[in-house]
Amino acid sequence: MSIETANSITASQVKDMFLYVGEKVIESKPLLTKIDSAIGDGDHGIGMSVGFTKAAENLKANEFTTVNDVFKTVGMSMISSMGGASGVIFGTMFVGGIKGLEPKTSLDLQLLASIYDKALEAIKLRGKADLGDKTMIDAFQPVVETLKVCANKNESLVEGLKQAEIAALQGVENTKDYVAKFGRAKSLGERAIGHQDAGATTVSIIIKSMKEWLEGQGNE
């Protein structure tokens, strides 16, 4: 599969991709803990590690014929194992966009953009946060907007994720300029300025890892 022209991947490949994503998020636990400890409760890295460990367990235990079921398995694993706001928000990143979606056997850029667009809406509805509130939305919304633009240009899946990774990193950088509106960081007021948001950082790691997995497929 050429990484530049890969337009879609099967449900089984989506499973493998998210197993890789989980490994990378778990590897990032010390970094996420350090970032969250600066202005938050310091437990974000632990929570994400728990969530993706459970997701990996459930993904490995099953074979998948639809993309929907892969996303649902990841999201429900996170919601059930993590608890708290992070579990719900990051679980919704995976389950929020597949509600009412007819079964899909492969994932292309158009579908990913659509799933994540609906997921963003669901996250905003649940968490009441918006762009500029120093949350994961500051990385996730630019990702969604970039994926939609690339999909409209008929870019390949990997090219869309490459552009989305750049948007996510810029979103993370932007969070350093914001006062937090949620969580423990909210009580810090302007003292939270200068620190990046842990949730936004996790989004950038997820997108980067998705891109890396696709590039790895192209080099096989």
N, C-alpha and C positions, 0 to 999 in steps of 0.2 A: 504494500500500500504506500503510495507516495504521500508524504506528509503535506505537500503543497496542494494536492488535488483530492485528498480524502474528504468526500462530501458527506459520508454517513458511516456510522458504526453500529454493529448489531447490539442487541440487548445483552448478550454474553460479554461483549467487549465493554459495554457501559459498566457492567459489574466489575470487570477487571480494572477499569479506569478508576472507579471509586474505591476499590481496594487499595490502589496506589495512592490516591488522594488521602485516604485514611492514614496510611503509613507516614506520609509526609507531615500531616497535621500532628500526629502522635510524636514524631521526631522533633516537632517545633514546640513541644510542651514547655521546656525551660525558657525559651524566648517569650512565649505567650504569658508565662507566669511572671517573668521579669517586667514585661510591659504593663500587665494588669496590676502588679504590686505597686507600681508608681502612683496610680490614681484610683485603683479599684480595690476589690477584695482579694486579689491575688490568686483567685481560684479558676480563672478562665481556662488556662492551659490544662488544668486537671480535668475540668468538665468536658472540654473538647476531646481530650484523650479517652475519657470514659465513653463518650458518645460514639466515637469512631471505632473504638475497640469492640463495642457491642454491635455496631453496624457491620464490621468485618466478620464477626462471628455468624451473624444472620445471613450475610451475603454468601459466605463459604458453605453454609448448610443447605443452600438451595440452588437450583438451576433456574434461569429466567428466560422467558420467551418474549416478554414485553419490557420496554423501557420504563413504562409506568410502574411496574412492580419493583424494579431496581430502585427507582427514586423513592417509592413508598417505603421500601424496606430500610433504606438509609435513614429517612426522616423519622419514621416511627421508632426505630432503634434509638435515635438520639432523644426524642421526646420521652420515651419510657425510661431511659437509663440516666439521663443527666439531671432531670428535674430543674426547677428554677426557670428564670426568664431566658437564659441562654439556650437551654434545651428546647424550649418552645420556639424561639426565634430561628435557631439554626435548623431545627426539625422542619419548620415551615418553609425554609429555603428549598427543601426537597419535596415536601408533600403539598405545599400550597399551590404549586403550579400544575399539578396533575389531576386535580378534582374536576370531574366531568370530561376529562380528556379521553377520547376513544383509544383503545389499545394500539400502541405503536410498537412495531418490531425493530425499528432502527431509529437512530438519533442523528439528525443533521443540524446545521446551524440555525435554520428557520425554526425548527422544533425547540432547540435549546433556548433560543431567544424568547420564544413564546412561553415556555415553561417558567423561565426565570422572571419574565415580565409579570406573569400572574402571581408568582411567588412573592415578588416585591410588593405588589398590591396587598397580598394577604399579610405580609409582615408589618406593613404600615398600619393596617387595620387592627392587628393584634397589639402591636407595641406602641402605637400612637406617636412614633418618632418620625422625623423627616430629615431631609438633607440638611446638614449643618448642626445637627444635635449631638455630634460626636458619638455615633453608634456605627454598627456594621453597615447601615444604609449608606453611609458616606462612601463606602467602597462598592457596595452592591448595586446602587442605582447607576453609577457611571458604567459598571460592567454591563448591566441590562441595556442601557442606552447604546453602548458601543456594539453589543451583539446584534441589536436590531438594525443599526446602520449597516453593519457588515453583511447581515442577512439580506437586506434590501439590495446590496451590491452583488449578491450571489457569490460571496467569498466562500472559501472552503472552511470547514469546521476548525481546523488548526489555525488558519489565518485570523478567524474571528476571535479565537481564544488568545492569540498573541496580542491583538489590539486590546482585548478586554483586560489582559494582565497589566498592560501599560496604564489603562484607565483606573484599575484597582489600586495600583501603587500610588498614583497621583491622589486618589481619594484618601488613602491612608495618610499621605503627607499633609493633605488639607486638614485632617482631624487635629493636627498639632496646633492649629490656629483657633480652634473652637473651644468655647466653654461648654461643659457637659450639661445635658438636660435630664439625664437619667442615671440611676445607680449611685454608688458611693461617691463617684467623681463629681456628682452634682453639688455636693456640699463643699467642694473645694473652690467653687467659683472660678475666678481667673487664675488660680494656682494650677488648674488643670491645663492651662495653655502651655504649649511647648512639649506636651506628651501626646503620643499617638494612641489611638483607640485600639484595644486588643481585639474586639470583634471585627473591626474593619481589617485588621492585620490578618485575621483568620480567613476572611473572604479572599484576600489577595493570595494567600497560600493555597486555598482550594482551587482558584482559577489557574494559578501558575502550575499546580500539580496536574490539572486536567490537560493543560497544554503540553507539559513535559511527557506525560504518558502517551499522548498522540504522536509526539515527535519520536519517542522511543519505538513506537510501532512502525514508523516510517523507516527507521534505521535497521530493522530486523532483516 
